[in-house]
Amino acid sequence: MKKNLTQKLTLMGICVALNILGAFIALILRIPILLDSIGTIMVAAFLGPTYAVTTGLVSSIISGVTYDIYSLYFAPVQIIVGVIAGILYKKDILKGKKIFISVILLSVFSALAGAIIAAFVFDGVTSSASSYIVQMLSAIGISKVVSIFIIQFLMDYADRLISVVIVNSVIGKLPKVIIERLRG
């Protein structure tokens, strides 16, 4: 039991670091995707929603107190990603041809939460490079809330699709015995 818990905590720690590194790279390069949930999705695939939520929350807290205060406010998005990705992996529908539709489901809910936070807490201006696009859409007359949701959804879809493809690729390369041991 203790060995299995140690393996789970180790995986979570690695995935927290992966989330933080991905978010930092996206922030520094000012790319319009976040790369902050690869680790959360990986933990969701191996361990399920509870561990994924914890991984996402820890990632948000560490990022928020070290280099990106906005991460703290967007912690609910990590919770949603962890829960939904965990459920989708348990139902085995984040694979193959189903991936594109499943990622839409994941993205709608995370984009809605992210858009609400971005619109009502930050008036559409966050550390994400997508803030520039939101400002441009607002300048041409599109409602700020609508433009935030549109951009958030497109950004989340691309981000979550990339994350799921990376996670599935890693899972595909691991020996079955390691996968079974992690899933416990």
Residue, then its C-alpha position, 0 to 999 in steps of 0.5 A: m500500500k505504501k509503495n503504491l502511494t509513493q508511486k502515486l505521489t511521485l507521479m503527481g509531483i512530476c506532473v505538477a512540475l510539468n504543469i508549471l514548466g508548460a505554463f511558464i514556457a507559454l507565458i514567456l513565449r506569449i503563445p495563445i495556449l496555456l500548456d498548464s494542464i498536461g500534468t493534470i490530464m496525465v494524472a487523470a488518465f492514470l489515477g482518476p479525478t481526485y488525484a488530478v484535481t489535487t495536481g491541478l490545484v497544487s500547480s496553480i498555487i505554486s505558479g501563482v505564488t512564484y511567477d504568475i499571480y493569475s494562476l491562483y484565480f484560475a485554479p477552478v479551471q484546473i479543478i474542472v479539467g481534473v474532474i472531467a478528464g478523469i471521468l472521460y479517461k475512466k469511460d475510455i473516451l479520450k482515445g482514438k477517433k473519439i478524442f476530438i469530440s471528447v476534448i470539445l466536452l472538456s473544453v466547453f466546461s473549462a472555457l466557460a469557467g475560464a471566461i467567467i473568471a477572465a471577464f468578471v475578475f480581470d475584465g478580459v486582461t490576464s497574463s495569457a497571450s489570448s488577452y491581446i486577441v480579446q482586446m482586438l475583438s472588443a475593439i471591432g465591436i464584439s462584446k467583451v464577454v462573448s469575445i472572451f468565451i470564443i477565444q477561451f474556448l478556441m484556446d482551451y480546445a487547442d491546449r487540451l487537444i495537445s495535452v491529451v495527444i501528449v498524454n496518450s502518446v506517453i501512455g502508448k509508449l509505457p510498458k503495460v506493467i507500469i501502467e497497471r502498477l500506477r493505476g493500482 
